[in-house]
Amino acid sequence: MTAVRWTLAFAGLCLFLPTSLSSAQDLTPARQPLSPDVLLLARIKARAAENLRRLPNYTCTQTIERSRRGAKARKFEPLDTLRLEVALVEGKELFSWPGAGKFEEKGIGEIVGSGGAIGNGSFALHAKSVFLSHAPTFTHVGETTLNGRPAIRYDYRIPQMLSGYQIRIGPNQALVEYHGSFWVDADSLDLIRLEVHADNPPPNLNLTEASDTMEYQRARIGGGDFLLPQSSELLMIDLVGNASRNRTQFSACRQYAGESKLSFVESSPDVAAAAPTPQVKPIQLPAGLTVEVRLQTPIQSGRSATGDLVTALVGRDVKKNGQIVAPKGAVLTGRITRLEKRKGDQDYCIVGLDFSTIEFDNRRGEFRATLQDSGLVQTSRGVQGRGRGTVQRQMIDDDFPDASPATGSVFVIRTSRVSLPRGHSMLWRTQLWRAPE
């Protein structure tokens, strides 16, 4: 196997000139021909670099299935599923919830919050570090077969001083050295798989292992075909032996273009004299009102995911001092903030919802409310709908401390699966409205 440091070499400047051609030839070191392994690596890097550099700004739907395995357990148990939008814009990975309308300039961990392992880099950053930087040292392993395809494998290693691989566990973070492997198609030299393994994580991370494996395939974006990640698997194991695993699928990839609205109006006396269009006042619901909410989007384990958009209708007129402030049929829009399964003496699920907007009569406003009644009754037969007597917040705090919500309202269902059908009724109570900043 041949180890290669992929760096740029610059010839030293001679301080004297030879007096004859023969002496110059004597002083010139013999140039050794490059080995086939080095030439092949150069072709692979050039192909990967060409694909990465011509990638347009694009976005994909990212679905992450998170699971955990205890130190003494043999198999992983599902935790939750997250659905996000991920974009590669000007070389940066950006994230948002589906339908949010904009990408955040903050890390995926800040968007998702606590609850399980999360990471970035699998969309594009790991590939850029391996194929577009001069940090790795490469080792040719040879020809092999991967997923039934003839392939070529190389190993690589990146020292800490040149690494950009940062791991964060809670408040602790560290920049780590890492190694890995990649496989390319033997004929096209297209990347098939890229593996990343962290080396020597410091004690404050409480980790013995952290790895990420990405699978690639060609996809069409705009008018061209590009090599994109199809899936990835992130695995983290702590010092005790507990493991967290994320399995990610990328789908619905398309070209990304920032939206802007421009208005071109010619100056004229008529335009200047025209009265400005009055702005519609936003909806402002008073605090302390009970709102019956009927789901229009079913929420089901195995289909729904944290981050999914949900809609609901106001079930009956909401009145204040005899006046209707929100009519029956008003549309509420929000998202699932948590949908997690927990194992214990009795399995239970944590459900989080947050409705943020309300619309009616061609008006739109902020909806600020907390859940008062989830419409579920816990019986000896399990969970039933259409009831009152939901799991109360006090029980959530005392019996299920990890169910405390980051946003929205959270309730616990003592069952292994969630099934809230279309039309399921809940009661929410409005909170103090505040104007957007």
N, C-alpha and C positions, 0 to 999 in steps of 0.2 A: 504494500500500500504506500502511496506517495503523499506526503504531507506538503501542503502548499500554503504559504502566507500570501494572501491577495493584497499586495501593496504596490504603490508606484515607486519605481527606482529611478534615481537621477544620477547620471555619470558625474564623477568628480572632475574638477577643472585642473588640467595639467599645468605645471609651473615652468615647464621648459618645452622646447621644440626639438624634435629629432633632426640630426644633420643630414640624414639620407633616408631614402625610402626603405632600404633594408633594415636600418636600425628602427624605423617606425614600425615595420612589420614585426620585428623582434619584441618590441615593447607592447604591442597590442595583445591583450589576453585572448586566448582561443574562445570563440563563442560556441557554447554547447547548445545543440538543438533542444528545443522544448520537448518534453515527453508527451506522448499521446494523451495521458491523463490531464496534463495541464492545458493542452489545446482543447480537449473536450470540455473541461470546466469553463474555459473562456467562452466557448460557444453557448453553453448552458446559461452562464451569467448574462451574456449579451441578449439572449432570447428573453430571459426573465425581465431584464432591465427594460427592453423595448416594450414589453407588455405593460409593465408598471408605469413607465413614463408617458405612454400614450393613453392611459386610462382617463376617461372624462370624469368630471364630478358625477358621482352616482350614489344612489341610495337603495337599500334592500330592507325587507322585513326580516327581523332577527327573532327567532323563536328559541327560547332557552329552557330546557327541561332540567331542573335542579333536583338532585337526590343526595341522600346521605347514607353512610354506613358506619355503624358503631365499631369500636375496636374489636369487639368479640363477635360481631355479626359476619355472616358470609355473603350477604347480598345487599345491594343498595335499595333503600326505600324512597319512593318519590316524595319530594318536598313541595314543589310548585312548578308552574310554567310561567315564564315571562314572555311578553310580546313587545318588541321595541322596533323603532325605525333607526337604522344605522346608516350613516353617510360618510363617504370619503370626499372631502371638500378641500381643495388646495393642499392635499397631502395630509390632512388631519382627519381623525376619526371623530365624528360627532354623533350624538344620540338624542332621541326624543321618544315620547310616548306616541303611539299611533294616533293620527288625527290632530296632534298638537299644533301643527301649522308652522313650527319653527324648531330648529335644532339648538340645543343648549351648549354653551361654552363651558361645560363642566363635565367631570368624569362620569362614567356610567354608574359607579358606586354611589355618587351623590344623587343621581336620578332614581335609582332603584331603591336605595336605602338598605337597611339590615334585613336579615332573614336567611341568607345563604351566601355561598361563595359567588363572586362575580369578577369578571376580568375583561380587558380589552386587548387589542393587538392582533387577534385572529383575523380581523377583516382585511387588514393590509399592512400594519406596522411591522409584524414579525418578518414578513417577506421582504419588506424594504430594508430591514436591518441586515438580512442575510445576503441579499443580492445587489443592493445598491450602495453598501458601505464597504470600507476597507478593513473592518474590524475582524472578520472571521478568519480562522485558519482552517483550511479544507483538507480532508483526507479521502482519497478515492477508494471506495470499497469494492465496486465492480458491478457486473451485470447480475440481475436477479429477476424475479417475477413478483409483481404486486397486483392483486386482484385480477389475476389471470392475464396481465399485460406484461410483455417484456419491458424491463425497466433498468435504469442505472442508478446506483445509490452512491451518495457522498455523505460523509460525516463532517461536522464543523464544530468549532469551539470559539467562544467570544469571551475574553477576560473581563473582569469587573471594570478595569479602567477604561474600557471601550464600550461597555454595555449600556444599553438604554432600557433594560428590563427591570422595571420597578414593581415590587410586590408590596401590597398594603393589607395588613390584617388589623382591623379596628383602627386604633390610633397609631399603630406601629407600621413603619414602612422601611424598605431598604432596597438599594440597587444591587442586583446579584449578577454574578457571572453565570453563563449557561452554555450548554452544548446541545447538539441535536443531529438530525439527519434529514436529508431530503431525497426524494425519488423523482426521476423524470422519465417520460416515455422514451424508449430506446430509439424510436424513429423520429418523432417530431420534436423531442427534447422539451415538450410541455411539462410543467410541474404537475405532479400527481399528488404528492403528500409532503408535508413539512412538519417536523417534530421539534419541539422546544422543551428542554429540561433544565430547570434551575439547579445550580450547584452551590453547595455550602451556604444555605440560607442562615442568617445570623439567629442567635437564640431568641431575640425579642419577637421574631415572627412565629415562634412555636411550630415550625414546619420541618418535616423531614423530606418532603417531596412536593414539587409543583411542576406540572407538565402540561403542555398544550399540543394537540395534534390536529392539523388542518388538512382537509381533503379538497382537491381542486377539480374544476371542470370548466369547459368553455360555455359562455353564455353571450347572448346578443344584447347590446346596449346601444340605443340610437341606431347608427348605421354601421356598426362594426361588431366583430366577435372578439371577446376578451376572456382571458383566463381569470376566473374568480373563485374565491372560496365557496364551496358548497356546504360544508359542515365543519364543525370542530368539536373537540372534547377536551375540557379542562379538568384536571384532577389535582386535588390538594389533600395531603395527608399530614396530620399534626403529630406531635411527639408521642402522644398516647396511642395513636393508631386509628383515630377517627378520620374518616375520609369524606370529602365533599366532591361531587362530580357535576359538571355542567355539560350537557349535550346540546349543541347549537345547530340550527338549520338556517341557512340564508335562502330567501325566496323573493319572488316578485321584484327582481332587480331592474332598475330603470335609471335613465339619465336624470340628474338633479339640476334644476335651474332655480335660483333664488327669484322669488316673485316680487315684482314692484309694480305699482300702479302710477301711470303718468297721465296727465290731462293736458291737452294742447288746445287752447281756446284763443281765437283771434280777438284782439282788442277792438271793440266797436262801441258806439254810444248805446246801442241796444243792450249789449252785454253789461256795460258799466252801470246802466240804469236798472238792470234786473235785480229784483230783491233776492238776497241770499236765501237758499233753501233752509227752512228751519230744521234744526236737529231734533230727532225724536228722543224724548227723554228716556233714559234707561229705566227698566223695571226695578223698583225698590220695594221689597217685601218687608213689612214690619217684623220685628222680632217677637217670638212667643206664640206664633201661629202653628197649629197642627195641620200638616199636609198629608193627605192620603196619596201614596205613590204606587202606581201599578206598573210593574216591569213590562217593557216591550221587547227587551232583549233577554232571552233565557240565559241563565248562568248554570253551567254544568261542568262537573269534573271531567277531565279528559278532552273537553272541547274548548272551554273558556280558559283564558289566561290572564294573569296580572298584566294590566296595561290595556286590555281590550276596552273599546268604547261601549257604553251601554246607554240606552234611552229608556224613558219611562213617561207615563202620562199622569197628570194630576187626576185623581179618581173622583173628586167632587169639588164644587166651588169652595174656595178659601175666602172667608169673610173677615172683615175687621169693622166693628161697630155697624153691622148690618150691610156694609158695602163689600162687593166682590173685589178682591185685590188680585186673585189668580183664578181664572175660570176652570171648570172641569175641561179636561182635554189639553191643557197647557203642556208643552213638551219640555221635559227635563233631559239634559245631556250630562253624562259623567263618564267615569271609567271604574274598572275593578282595580282597587289598590292592593288587595291581598287575596290569594286563593291558595291556601296551603293545607297540606295534610299532616297530621301529627299522630305518632304512635304512642301508646301508653296502655294502662290497664284497660282503658276503653278508647278506641280510635276517635278522633275528633278532627274537624276542619275549621280553619280560621278564614272568615270571609270579610273583606273590606270593600266598602263602596264609597264613592265620593261624587255627588252630583254638583256640578259647578255652574251650570247655566239654565235659565228658564226662558221660554219663548211663547208668546201668544200675541194675537192681533198685530202681526208684523213688527213686534217689539222684542227686544232681547235684553236680558239683564243677568246679574250675578245671583246665583242661588246659594245661600249660606244656611245650612241646616245640619242637624245631627239626628242620627237614628234614635227613635224612641221605642219602636216595636218592629221587630223583623218579620212578624206575621207567622212565626213558627212556634209550635208547641212540642216540647220534649215529652214523649209518653213511653210507656213500657214497650211499645211496638216500634219506637224510633221517632223520627221527626215527621210532623204533619204540618200542613200549611193552613192558611185561612184562619189562624188563631190569634189570640192575644197572649201574653205570658211568654214573651221571648226570653232568651238568655240575657240577663241584665248585665250592665256594664260592671257592676261591683263584682259579679262572679268572674267576669273576664279578668279583672285586675288581680283578684285573689287566687283563683284556681288556674289561670292561664296567663302568667305574667309575660310570656313572650308574644302574646296577642295584642299588646298595646299598639295602637295604630300610629303610623307616621303622619298620615293624612286621612281625612274622611272619617267614617264610622266603621267600627269593627264588631262583629259578633261571632260567636262560636256555636257550631252545630255538632252535637255528639253523634257523629256518624262518619263512615269512611268515605262517603261520596256526597257531593253537593248537587242538588237538582232544584233550582228555582225556576219554574216555568213562566212562560209569557202570561201576563195577567196577575202574577203573584203580588199581593198587596202588603205594603209596609206603611208605617207612620213615621214621619219626620217632623222635627220642630225647628222653625226658623230661628236663626240667630241674628245678632246685630249686623246690619248691612254696612258695608264701607265702600266708599267710592274708589274706583281704580286709580292708582297713582299715576 
